[in-house]
Amino acid sequence: MPSPSVIRKFSRNVSFASTDSEATSTTAPRKPSGNTFDSLFNNSKYADVKLYLGESKVQFLAHQVVLGTRSPYFDDALRSEFKEGKTHEFTYDKDSPHALWRVLQYMYTGDYTDEPSECLETEGDDLELLKHPRVYALADMFRMEELKNLSCKKFELQLQEHWITDAFPDCIREVYSISTEGSSIRKTVVDAIFSHRKVLVQKRLFQEAVREVGDFALDFVLKMTNSDAC
C-alpha cells in the first residue's frame, strides 16, 4: 500500500476525517451518478491498472477511467509522479481483501454484496459485523462519500438483528479504532446501542467495551444526556 506520506500527497490536504456534516439519513443513499461499469468488473478487457489484495496479493485488474471517476484518491494517485502513478500498480496487503473487493464492486456496479468473492477463497472473509465498517473505513480513505453513506445504511440494517450477539462489543472496538470523532459510522453504533441500552448495559462484554473505549463511553453518555434533555 502507498506510504502515509504518499497518501497525504494524494489527498491534496483534503482531510479523511469524517465530520458532523456526513449524511445520516435512514433513507437508502443514492448509487453513483452516471453509468455503471458492470460489464468491466473483474474483467481484463481494457484493464490498465493492477491492484494486489491481501497477504496473498490476489491480483485484480482494474480500469483507470473507473477508479479515477469513482474515487478522488485514485484520480490523484493515477495522475501523480509517484511510483503508483507511473506503474498503475497498487498493493493493499494490510487491509481486508474482502472489504477492498466490495469497494471495487461498488465502483463498477453502484452496490456491493455481503457474499465473499470466489477469487479470494484463500483469504478468510471478515466477520459479519465487521464487513460494513471495513468498507466504510476504505471509503473514507478513498474519499468516496456515497459509499460511506451506503455502508452506514447497510450496517444500520444489520445491527437491527445482530446487536444482541457477543460479537457486537468487538465490533464497537473496531469501529472506534478505524473512524474519527463525529463520523457517521460511530453515530450508527451509538444509536443502535441507545435503542437497546436496557439490555446491553447488563451484559459483561458490553460493560468491558465501555471501560476500554473512552471515546465510545463519552459518545454514549452524551447520547443519554441529550435524550434526557429532550
N, C-alpha and C positions, 0 to 999 in steps of 0.2 A: 504494500500500500504506500502511496506517496507520503513523504515525511511530513511532520507537523508544519515545518516551515513552508513546504510546497503548498499544503492545503491553505495556509494563511495567505499565500501569494495568490492562489486561485480565487480566494473568496473576495478579493478586492475590498478588504475591510468591511465586508458585509457580515455582520455577526451571525453565527449559527445559533445564538441563544434565542430561545422562544420568548415571546413577550405576551403581555396581557391582551394584546390585540388579536391573538390567534383565535380563529373561529372555533366556537364551542357549541355550535348549533346541533340539535339532536336530529336534524334532517340530514338525509344522505348527501354527502358532498358531491359536487359535480365531477364528472370524469374530465380528463384533459380536453381542452378545446381543440377543435380541428380534427383532422382524420387520424385514425389509429393506424398502427402498422402490424396488424395481426399476422399477416402472411409472412412477415420477415422475422418473427420471433423464433429464436433458436434455429435460424436458417442461415446457412453460409452464403447464400446468394447476395452479391453486392457487399458482403461484410468487409469492413475496413478497420475494425477495432477488435482487439483481443482483451478479454478480461479473464483473470485466473482466480477462481473462487475457492476459499477454504484451504486447509492444510494440504489437501491432496492436489491443489491447484488445478481443479477441473476447468477446462477451457470453455469459455462462452464467446462465440463470435457475434459481434455487435456491429452497429452502423452509426457512424458519426452523426448523420442527419437526425437520427432518433435520439441518441443520447444528448446531443447538443440542443435539440429542441425542447426536450423534457426537463433538462437539468442545467441551471446556470453553472453549477460546479463543473460538469463535464464540458460545457461550452467553453469555459475559461481554460480548462486543462488541455483540451484538444487543440487549442489555438496558441498555447503558450510556447515559450522557448525551453521549457524544462524537458526532461527525458520523455515523459509521457506524451507531451505534445508532438515530439518527433517520431517516437516509435508507435504511438497509438496502442500501447500495451499498459494494462493496469493490473496490479496484483493485490488482492484483498485476502490475505491468509490469516488475518487476526479477527475478522468479522464473521458473523454467521453466514455460511454459504447459502443456506436456505432463505434467509432474510434478503440477501443480495439477489437471489433468483426471483423472489417475489417483487422486489423493486424493479428489476428488469422486465418482469412480466407486466407490471403496471405501465412501464414506459411504452411498451409496444401495444398493449391491449386496452389500457384505461382501467384495469382492475387486476386483482391478484387473488389467488385461492389459498386455502389452508392446506391443501394437499401437498405432500412432498414431491419433489421432482425426481423422476427416474434417473436423470443424469447425475444426481447427487447421492446415489444409493450407497456410496462409500462414506458419506458424511451423515451422521445422525441428525435428524430434524430437531428443531427447537421444541421445548416443552410447550404444551398447548397455550398456557397463559403468557408465554414469552414471545410468541410469534408476532403479534401485532406491535408490542413495544419495540421489538428489534427492527421491525420495518420502519417504525416511527423514527428511531434513532438514525438510521441511514438516510431517511428522507430529510431529516434535519441537516445532516452533513452535506447532502447533495442539493440542499436548498429547494426542495420540492414541496411547496406549501399545500397543494391539493392532496398530495399523498399523505402528508401529516394529518390532514383532516380526515381522510378516508380511513387510515389506520386507527385513529382515535374512535371513529364511529364503530368500526368492527370490534375494537377492544371493549367499548361500552356495551355492545350487544352480548359479547362473550361473558362479561362479568355478571350479567343478569342471571347466568346459570352457574358460573364457577366461583362466585365469591365465597362460597362455603367450604371450598376444598382446602386441604392442608398445604397445597402449593401456593395459595394466594399470598401468604406473608413473604415468601421468597420473591414473588412477583413484585411486591411493593419495594423490596430492597433493590431489585434490578431497575425498576422504573426510576427510582430516585438516583441511582448511580449513573444513568445514561441521559438524564434530562436536566434542565435548569429551572431555576425559580420562576414561577409564573407560567410554566409550559402547560399546554392543554392536556398532555398525557398524564401529568400529575393531577390536574383537576378531575380527570376522568376517574382516577383511582380514589381520590378523596370523596367524590360524590357517591361512588358505589359503596364505599365504607360507611358513609353517613347514613345511607338508606338502610343499612343492616347493622348499625352500631350496637344495638342492644344485645345482639347475638355475638358479634365479633369480639367485643371487649371482654367477654367471658372466656375466650379461647387463649390458651397459654402461648401458642405460636404467634398469634396476633400481638399479644402483650409484649413478647420479645422483640418483635419488629418495631413496635412503638418506642421501646427503650433504645434500640440500636440506631434508628434512623431519625436523627434530630430534626431534619427539615420536614419529614413526614409528620412527626409529632406536632410541630408548630402549625403546619397546614391543617391538621385535624382539629387542633384546639381553635384555630381561627374560624374554621367552618362551624364548629359548635357555637362559638361566641356570636358569630354573625347571625346564626339561626335563632339563637335566644333573643337577639335584639330586634328581630322582625316581629 
